[in-house]
Amino acid sequence: MAGENATPPRRVLLDTNIFIIAFSEPTSTERDVLGYLTDHRAEVALLLSDEMQDQLLRVAKRVKGKDWAGLLLS
C-alpha cells in the first residue's frame, strides 16, 4: 500500500472478492484497502457498475445471507 504521504489513485477498480473478504474478515488486507479508500474518499472515485452491484448481491447472499448483502451495499 502507498505510504502516508503518497498521492492516492484517482480511480480504483475493485473486484467482488475485495468487498466480500473486507467485510467478512476484519483483519484482512482487503479491509485495509477499503479503509484506505474510505480515508481518501474526497480524492478517489469508486465506480460501481450495475453488473458489479448485482454480482456483489448474489455472492454476499450466498456467503452470509440477504440481510448482510443489503448491509454490504449500504
JOQUI-V141497 format. One record per helix or strand of 3 or more residues. SS is the DSSP state (H for helix, E for strand). FROM is the first residue (numbers start at 1). TO is the last residue. Records with the same first field share a line. If there is no record, write none. Layout:
BEGIN
SS=FROM-TO / FROM-TO
END
This chain:
BEGIN
H=16-24 / 29-39 / 50-64 / 66-73
END
